[in-house]
Amino acid sequence: MIRHKELFDSAGSVFSFLSTLFYIRASVLAWPMALIASSINMYLYLRTGLYGDMSLEGFYFLSTFYGWYEWLHGGKNKKEIPITHITKKMAFVLSIISIAGILLTELFLSRYTNSRVPWLDSTTTVLSLVAQFLICRKIIETWILWFIVDAVYAGLYFYKTIPIHGVLLIIYVGLAVLGYIRWHKKMYLPA
């Protein structure tokens, strides 16, 4: 008989994987899959003591509505937003926000939770927030950041004994490369 944690690990992994495939294709179908995945994963992370990840899934859930709107109506004349590169100014601002966010989140997790991995949890959480913002804006560098974050997450999930998510994150490392290649092609193909 499948246990409760394993059921949520499996279901969350399936819907997360589906949303990622649709993100790679730059398909708006990514967003409803992401809503389902976030709901399941919030519960899973609460049950496994990954509080940063649980909060992150809550953010993903809310940001899904923003990203969904942006992809459909965030471009010129309320049309579909195009894939673009990050600006130097945005990269600088997001770097400062990331450093401050990691430090503050680690401090919170160390003092107010029973997290056994506060630095990894805070780093992956904050960098995932930044990557999610970039994907909502269809900024291609999201895939570079996801590559890094997913590699760290894979190890963290195996350590926290959520192996299906661990395997999924190893796959995500490859999908991040594929996402970058696919978006790069879409950026430079004639409309």
LUMVEXGU-247262 format. One line per 3 residues: number of its first residue (from 1); for each residue x, y, z of N, C-alpha, C, O. Coordinates in steps of 0.05 Angstrom, whole numbers, always signed. Each point is the difference from the previous one (the first is absolute). Layout:
LUMVEXGU-247262
NUM) X,Y,Z,X,Y,Z,X,Y,Z,X,Y,Z; ... $
//
This chain:
LUMVEXGU-247262
1) +17,-24,+0,-17,+24,+0,+18,+25,+0,+19,+2,+16; -26,+17,-33,+16,+24,-3,-5,+18,+24,-23,+4,+8; +44,+8,+3,-3,+17,+23,-8,+28,-9,+4,+8,-23 $
4) -15,+7,+42,-9,+27,-4,+21,+18,-13,-5,+13,-20; +29,-12,+32,+22,+17,-10,+8,-8,-28,+5,+17,-17; -4,-43,+12,+8,-10,-27,-21,+8,-21,+7,+6,-23 $
7) -32,-7,+30,-22,+8,-18,+3,+29,-8,-1,+7,-24; +6,+11,+44,+3,+28,-6,+26,+6,-15,+1,+17,-17; +20,-32,+24,+25,+2,-15,-4,-6,-29,+10,+14,-17 $
10) -24,-36,+11,-5,-9,-27,-17,+20,-15,+6,+9,-22; -29,-2,+34,-19,+18,-14,+13,+28,-5,-3,+11,-21; +16,+0,+41,+13,+26,-3,+21,-1,-22,+4,+19,-15 $
13) +11,-41,+14,+21,-3,-20,-12,-1,-28,+10,+12,-19; -32,-27,+15,-13,-2,-26,-9,+27,-10,+5,+8,-23; -20,+7,+40,-10,+26,-9,+22,+20,-3,-2,+18,-18 $
16) +23,-19,+34,+23,+18,-3,+14,-6,-27,+7,+19,-14; -4,-44,+8,+13,-7,-25,-17,+9,-24,+12,+11,-19; -38,-15,+20,-17,+9,-22,+2,+31,-4,+2,+9,-22 $
19) -3,+5,+45,+2,+29,-3,+27,+9,-12,+1,+18,-17; +20,-32,+24,+26,+7,-11,+1,-6,-30,+12,+16,-15; -23,-38,+7,-1,-6,-29,-14,+22,-15,+8,+8,-22 $
22) -30,+2,+33,-15,+22,-13,+16,+26,+1,-2,+16,-19; +16,-11,+41,+17,+24,+1,+21,-1,-22,+5,+20,-14; +8,-43,+10,+20,-3,-20,-11,+7,-28,+13,+12,-17 $
25) -38,-20,+13,-13,+5,-26,-10,+29,-2,-11,+8,-20; +14,+7,+42,-11,+27,+3,-31,-1,-5,-11,+18,-12; -1,-38,+23,-29,-4,-3,-14,+9,+26,+8,-6,+22 $
28) -30,+20,-26,-16,+10,+22,-12,-22,+17,-8,+4,+23; +8,-29,-33,-10,-23,+15,+17,-6,+25,-8,-15,+18; +32,+27,-18,+18,-4,+24,-13,+11,+25,+3,-12,+21 $
31) -19,+33,-23,-10,+13,+24,-21,-17,+14,+2,-1,+25; -23,-11,-38,-18,-16,+16,+13,-25,+12,-7,-8,+23; +27,-3,-37,+14,-23,+12,+16,+9,+24,+2,-14,+20 $
34) +9,+38,-21,+15,+11,+22,-18,+5,+25,+9,-4,+23; -33,+12,-28,-19,+4,+23,-5,-26,+15,+1,+0,+25; -5,-21,-40,-5,-26,+13,+26,-10,+14,-2,-9,+23 $
37) +24,+11,-36,+26,-8,+12,+6,+15,+26,+8,-12,+19; -12,+38,-20,+6,+16,+24,-18,-8,+24,+10,-1,+22; -35,-4,-28,-18,-8,+22,+9,-26,+13,+1,-2,+25 $
40) +6,-17,-41,+9,-26,+11,+26,+3,+14,+4,-11,+22; +15,+25,-34,+27,+2,+11,+0,+16,+26,+17,-5,+18; -34,+25,-15,-1,+15,+25,-6,-19,+24,+13,+1,+20 $
43) -32,-19,-24,-6,-19,+20,+23,-19,+6,+7,-6,+23; +5,-4,-45,+23,-19,+3,+23,+13,+16,+10,-13,+18; -3,+37,-24,+22,+13,+13,-6,+7,+29,+17,+0,+17 $
46) -42,+6,-11,-8,+5,+27,+4,-26,+16,+11,+1,+23; -19,-24,-34,+3,-25,+14,+29,-10,+3,+5,-16,+18; +13,+26,-35,+28,-9,+1,+19,+21,+13,+24,-5,+1 $
49) -35,+27,+9,+16,+20,+14,+17,+17,-18,+19,+12,+9; -26,-10,-35,+14,+19,-18,-17,+26,-1,-14,+4,-20; +16,+12,+40,-18,+23,+3,+6,+22,-20,-19,+13,-9 $
52) +44,-10,+1,+6,+19,-21,-12,-9,-26,-12,+17,-14; +13,-42,+8,-12,-11,-24,-30,+2,+1,-13,+5,-21; +1,-9,+44,-28,+2,+3,-9,+29,-6,-20,+4,-15 $
55) +34,+15,+26,-6,+28,-5,+4,+7,-30,-15,+15,-12; +36,-27,+1,+6,+4,-28,-23,-10,-18,-8,+14,-19; -3,-36,+26,-23,-11,-16,-24,+19,+3,-16,+2,-19 $
58) +12,+10,+42,-21,+19,+4,+4,+24,-19,-19,+10,-12; +44,-1,+10,+7,+22,-19,-5,-9,-28,-11,+15,-16; +19,-39,+9,-5,-10,-27,-29,+0,-7,-9,+8,-22 $
61) -7,-17,+42,-29,-1,-4,-10,+28,-7,-15,+4,-20; +23,+16,+35,-9,+27,-5,+11,+12,-25,-13,+14,-15; +39,-19,+10,+13,+11,-24,-10,-12,-26,+3,+11,-21 $
64) -15,-34,+24,-12,-13,-24,-20,+18,-13,-2,+1,-25; -14,+12,+41,-20,+18,-12,+13,+24,-14,-9,+8,-21; +30,+2,+33,+15,+22,-13,+13,-9,-26,-3,+13,-20 $
67) +17,-36,+21,+14,-10,-24,-20,-7,-22,+5,+6,-23; -27,-18,+31,-20,-7,-20,-10,+25,-15,-2,+0,-24; -4,+21,+40,-9,+25,-12,+22,+12,-18,-5,+8,-23 $
70) +29,-6,+34,+23,+11,-16,+4,-14,-26,+3,+13,-21; -3,-40,+21,+5,-15,-24,-22,+6,-21,+5,+0,-24; -29,+4,+33,-22,+5,-18,-4,+29,-8,-7,+6,-23 $
73) +12,+13,+42,-7,+28,-4,+21,+20,+8,-5,+24,+0; +29,-33,+7,+20,+18,+10,+17,+14,-21,+16,+17,+7; -19,-24,-32,+16,+13,-21,-13,+25,-10,-20,+10,+10 $
76) +32,+1,-31,-11,+24,-13,-28,-5,-9,-7,-21,-10; -9,+42,+14,-29,-1,-8,-15,-23,+13,-18,-12,-12; +27,+5,+36,-14,-22,+16,+1,-27,-14,-18,-16,+3 $
79) +39,+12,-19,+3,-26,-14,+20,-17,+16,+11,+8,+20; -7,-32,-31,+19,-19,+13,+28,+13,+3,+10,+13,-18; +1,-18,+42,+27,+11,+6,+21,-16,-15,-2,-25,-1 $
82) +22,+38,-10,+21,-15,-14,+22,-9,+19,+2,+9,+22; +14,-28,-31,+23,-10,+15,+22,+22,-4,+5,+8,-22; +8,+0,+44,+20,+21,-1,+24,-8,+18,+0,-21,+13 $
85) +21,+37,-14,+23,-2,+18,-3,+18,+24,-14,+20,-2; +27,-27,+24,+0,+17,+23,+17,+25,-5,+20,-1,-14; -28,+24,+25,+16,+24,-2,+21,+0,+22,-3,-14,+20 $
88) +24,+30,-24,+22,+2,+20,-12,+11,+26,+8,-9,+22; -25,+29,-24,-12,+12,+24,-16,-20,+15,+2,-2,+25; -19,-14,-39,-16,-20,+14,+17,-21,+13,-5,-9,+22 $
91) +27,+0,-36,+18,-20,+11,+13,+10,+25,+2,-15,+20; +6,+40,-19,+12,+12,+24,-20,+1,+23,+7,-9,+22; -30,+19,-28,-21,+2,+21,-7,-27,+11,-3,-4,+24 $
94) -1,-15,-41,-7,-27,+9,+22,-14,+15,-5,-16,+18; +30,+23,-24,+23,-11,+15,+0,+11,+28,+5,-15,+19; -9,+40,-15,-1,+13,+26,-23,-12,+16,+3,-7,+24 $
97) -27,+5,-36,-23,-11,+13,+5,-29,+8,-8,-8,+22; +22,-7,-39,+5,-28,+6,+18,-3,+24,-5,-16,+18; +27,+31,-17,+18,-2,+23,-14,+7,+26,+2,-14,+20 $
100) -16,+36,-21,-15,+9,+25,-21,-21,+7,-3,-7,+24; -11,-3,-44,-21,-20,+6,+11,-26,+11,-12,-11,+18; +35,+2,-28,+12,-25,+10,+8,+4,+29,-5,-17,+17 $
103) +18,+39,-11,+9,+5,+28,-24,+2,+19,+1,-12,+22; -21,+27,-29,-23,+3,+17,-16,-27,+3,-9,-6,+22; +6,-8,-43,-14,-26,+1,+15,-20,+17,-12,-15,+16 $
106) +38,+14,-19,+16,-18,+16,-2,+6,+29,-2,-17,+17; +3,+43,-10,-3,+9,+28,-27,-9,+11,-1,-10,+22; -20,+14,-37,-26,-8,+8,-2,-30,+4,-9,-10,+21 $
109) +18,-6,-41,-1,-29,+2,+16,-11,+23,-8,-19,+13; +32,+31,-8,+17,-9,+22,-12,+5,+27,+2,-16,+19; -16,+39,-16,-11,+8,+26,-27,-10,+6,-7,-6,+23 $
112) -10,+3,-43,-29,-4,+5,-11,-27,-11,-24,-5,+3; +41,-11,-14,-9,-26,-10,+19,-22,+9,+21,+6,+11; -29,-30,-16,+18,-23,+6,+15,-9,-24,+9,-23,-2 $
115) -5,+41,-18,+14,-7,-25,+28,-10,+7,+15,+13,+15; -7,-35,-28,+27,-10,+4,+18,+9,-23,+24,-6,+0; -35,+20,-20,+15,+9,-23,-7,+30,-6,-8,+5,-23 $
118) +11,+13,+42,-10,+27,-4,+14,+15,-23,-13,+15,-14; +39,-19,+10,+14,+14,-22,-9,-10,-27,-5,+15,-18; +4,-41,+15,-9,-11,-26,-29,+7,-5,-7,+7,-22 $
121) -9,-10,+42,-29,+6,-3,-4,+30,-7,-16,+6,-17; +30,+11,+30,-3,+29,-5,+11,+7,-28,-12,+16,-14; +35,-27,+7,+12,+6,-26,-18,-9,-23,-5,+15,-19 $
124) -3,-40,+21,-17,-11,-22,-27,+15,-1,-11,+4,-22; +1,+3,+45,-26,+14,+1,+2,+27,-13,-16,+7,-18; +35,+9,+26,+2,+27,-11,+7,+0,-30,-11,+15,-15 $
127) +30,-32,+7,+7,-1,-28,-23,-11,-17,-3,+7,-24; -13,-24,+35,-24,-9,-14,-20,+22,-4,-14,+2,-20; +11,+15,+40,-17,+24,-3,+8,+17,-23,-16,+10,-16 $
130) +42,-5,+14,+11,+16,-21,-5,-14,-27,-8,+13,-19; +14,-39,+18,-4,-15,-25,-30,+1,-8,-6,+2,-24; -12,-4,+43,-28,+1,-6,-8,+27,-11,-16,+2,-18 $
133) +26,+19,+30,-5,+27,-11,+9,+2,-29,-14,+11,-17; +38,-22,+12,+10,+2,-27,-17,-17,-20,-4,+9,-23; -6,-32,+32,-17,-16,-18,-26,+14,-5,-12,-1,-22 $
136) +1,+15,+43,-25,+15,-4,+3,+22,-21,-19,+7,-13; +43,+4,+11,+6,+21,-19,+11,-10,-26,+7,+16,-18; -5,-43,+15,+12,-13,-24,+28,+10,-5,+7,+6,-23 $
139) +10,-5,+43,+28,+8,-3,+16,-25,-1,+0,-17,+18; +15,+13,-39,+13,-25,-7,+20,-9,+21,+5,-24,+4; +7,+43,+11,+20,-7,+20,-13,-16,+24,+15,-10,+17 $
142) -41,+9,-17,-13,-17,+20,+11,-28,-1,+3,-13,+21; +2,+3,-45,+9,-28,-3,+28,-5,+11,+6,-21,+10; +11,+41,-11,+27,-2,+12,-3,-2,+30,+13,-17,+13 $
145) -30,+34,-1,-4,+0,+29,-13,-26,+8,+7,-12,+21; -27,+3,-36,-13,-26,+7,+20,-23,-1,-2,-18,+16; +21,+18,-35,+20,-21,-2,+15,-2,+27,+4,-21,+10 $
148) +5,+44,+0,+16,+1,+25,-17,-9,+23,+8,-17,+16; -32,+29,-13,-18,-6,+22,-8,-29,+0,+0,-13,+21; -7,+2,-44,-9,-28,-1,+22,-19,+8,-6,-21,+12 $
151) +31,+27,-20,+22,-18,+8,+3,-1,+30,+5,-21,+12; -7,+44,+1,+2,+1,+30,-24,-14,+12,+2,-15,+19; -26,+20,-30,-24,-12,+11,+1,-31,-2,-9,-13,+19 $
154) +20,+3,-40,+1,-30,-3,+13,-12,+24,-10,-19,+12; +33,+29,-4,+15,-10,+23,-16,+4,+26,+0,-18,+17; -13,+41,-15,-15,+6,+25,-24,-19,+3,-5,-10,+22 $
157) -8,+4,-44,-23,-18,+2,+8,-29,+6,-15,-14,+14; +37,+5,-25,+9,-26,+8,+8,-1,+30,-6,-19,+14; +18,+40,-5,+8,+2,+28,-25,+0,+18,+0,-13,+21 $
160) -22,+26,-30,-25,+2,+16,-18,-24,-6,-24,+1,+8; +33,-21,-21,-14,-25,-7,-27,+5,-15,-20,-11,+7; +22,+28,-27,-23,+3,-19,+12,-8,-27,+5,+17,-17 $
163) +0,-43,+13,+16,-9,-23,-13,+5,-27,+14,+5,-20; -40,-6,+18,-13,+5,-26,+5,+29,-9,+6,+5,-23; -8,+13,+42,+6,+28,-7,+30,+3,-6,+7,+16,-17 $
166) +10,-31,+31,+28,+1,-6,+7,-8,-28,+15,+13,-14; -27,-35,+5,+4,-10,-28,-12,+21,-19,+13,+6,-20; -36,+5,+27,-12,+20,-17,+18,+24,-4,+2,+11,-22 $
169) +11,-3,+43,+18,+24,-1,+25,-6,-17,+11,+18,-13; -2,-43,+13,+22,-7,-18,-9,+3,-29,+15,+9,-17; -39,-18,+12,-12,+3,-27,-3,+30,-7,+6,+8,-22 $
172) -14,+7,+42,-3,+29,-4,+26,+14,-8,-1,+19,-16; +23,-29,+25,+26,+12,-8,+3,-2,-30,+7,+19,-13; -14,-43,+2,+1,-3,-29,-21,+16,-14,+4,+11,-22 $
175) -28,-9,+34,-22,+15,-12,+7,+30,+0,-9,+14,-18; +24,-5,+37,+8,+29,+1,+18,+6,-25,-3,+21,-12; +20,-40,+5,+17,+4,-23,-18,+0,-25,+3,+17,-18 $
178) -21,-36,+16,-19,-2,-22,-17,+26,-2,-5,+10,-22; -5,-1,+45,-16,+25,+1,+15,+24,-12,-10,+15,-15; +36,-13,+23,+16,+22,-10,+3,-2,-30,-4,+20,-15 $
181) +11,-43,+5,+3,-4,-29,-26,+6,-15,+1,+14,-20; -22,-25,+30,-26,+4,-13,-9,+30,-1,-8,+10,-20; +11,+4,+43,-7,+28,+1,+19,+16,-17,-9,+19,-13 $
184) +34,-26,+12,+19,+15,-16,-8,-2,-30,+1,+20,-14; -9,-44,+5,-9,-3,-27,-25,+17,-5,-3,+12,-21; -16,-13,+40,-25,+15,-3,+5,+30,-2,-14,+15,-14 $
187) +35,-5,+29,+6,+28,+0,+8,+10,-27,-6,+23,-8; +20,-40,-7,+13,+9,-25,-14,-11,-25,+10,+5,-22; -31,-20,+25,-15,-8,-23,-19,+22,-9,-11,+15,+16 $
190) +8,-11,-42,-18,+21,-9,-29,-7,+8,-8,-23,-1; -7,+44,+8,-28,-4,+9,-18,-9,-22,-24,-4,+4 $
//
